[in-house]
Amino acid sequence: MRTRKKELDVDFIGSQEPLTSSEEKALSEFFKKKKEIKKQKPLRPRRTTKKVTTEI
């Protein structure tokens, strides 16, 4: 079964005013923390497919 997404019929989300300096600072800190957490996670090894060869 397929899930349906409900689209919002809006042009803007939030206010039309620019961000305050404290809001900008909070956003930049959030993205820095998120980036650091992503760097700390170990990378998953890639799955490689093994070629099956048959010799007759």
C-alpha positions as CSV (number, residue, x, y, z in Angstrom):
1,M,0.0,0.0,0.0
2,R,1.2,3.5,-0.8
3,T,1.3,6.3,1.7
4,R,0.0,9.6,0.6
5,K,1.6,12.9,1.5
6,K,-0.6,15.8,2.2
7,E,0.6,18.9,0.4
8,L,0.2,22.3,2.1
9,D,-1.2,25.0,-0.1
10,V,1.1,27.8,1.3
11,D,3.7,30.1,-0.2
12,F,5.6,30.7,3.0
13,I,6.1,28.9,6.2
14,G,6.9,31.2,9.1
15,S,7.1,34.9,9.2
16,Q,8.4,37.2,6.5
17,E,11.0,38.9,8.8
18,P,14.7,38.0,8.6
19,L,16.2,35.9,11.3
20,T,17.6,37.6,14.4
21,S,21.2,37.2,15.3
22,S,20.4,34.8,18.2
23,E,18.3,32.6,15.8
24,E,21.1,32.5,13.3
25,K,23.6,31.6,16.0
26,A,21.3,28.8,17.3
27,L,20.9,27.4,13.8
28,S,24.6,27.4,13.0
29,E,25.3,25.7,16.3
30,F,22.7,23.0,15.6
31,F,24.2,22.3,12.2
32,K,27.7,22.2,13.6
33,K,26.6,19.6,16.2
34,K,24.8,17.6,13.6
35,K,27.9,17.6,11.4
36,E,30.2,16.5,14.2
37,I,27.8,13.6,15.2
38,K,27.8,12.5,11.5
39,K,31.6,12.4,11.5
40,Q,31.8,10.3,14.7
41,K,29.6,7.5,13.3
42,P,31.6,4.8,11.7
43,L,31.0,4.2,8.0
44,R,29.2,1.1,7.1
45,P,31.2,-1.2,4.8
46,R,29.9,-1.6,1.3
47,R,28.3,-4.8,0.3
48,T,30.0,-6.3,-2.7
49,T,28.4,-8.9,-4.8
50,K,30.3,-12.0,-5.4
51,K,30.5,-13.3,-8.9
52,V,29.5,-16.9,-9.2
53,T,31.4,-18.7,-11.8
54,T,30.7,-22.2,-12.8
55,E,33.3,-24.3,-14.5
56,I,32.2,-27.2,-16.5
